[in-house]
Amino acid sequence: MPAPSTQIVNVRVLLFASYADRLGLESVRVALPLLATVGDALDHVRTLPGGDQIPPRPLCAVNLVHAGLETRLAEGDEIALLPPLAGG
């Protein structure tokens, strides 16, 4: 198996509704170490102004598929952070 060409994965975190409002961003690009997880990306987002408002285990999707915090990331992945929605 060939060795990876880089030790960094670049991902995009998409923020929706109240998360986008709190951070003042709709998305953020994050460079993470190889073998990083969704949880690692969230740790980075939480360092941004307003990021401390994101709960410990938000609903997440990676490339449109539901994902947990332990999901490993690959180059170019998109992570969607989906806040709880109320309706009626």
C-alpha positions, 0 to 999 in steps of 0.5 A: 500500500503506498504511503500517504502523500501528506500528513494533513487532511483538509476538511470543510465544516458546514454550519447551519441555523443557530450554529452559523448564527453563533459563529457568524460563519456558514463554513470553515476550512480546517487542516487536521493531522492524518487520522483525525476524527469528526471530534477533532474537527469539532474541537477546532471549531470550538476554539473559534469565537462562539464555538463554545456554544456547540454541544458536546455531541451535536448531530453530524454528517460527513459527506451527507452520511450520519457520522459519530465523533469517532468517524475518521476523516479523509482529504476533502471531506465535508462535515455538516453540523446540524443543530436541533430543530423545533417545529410544529 
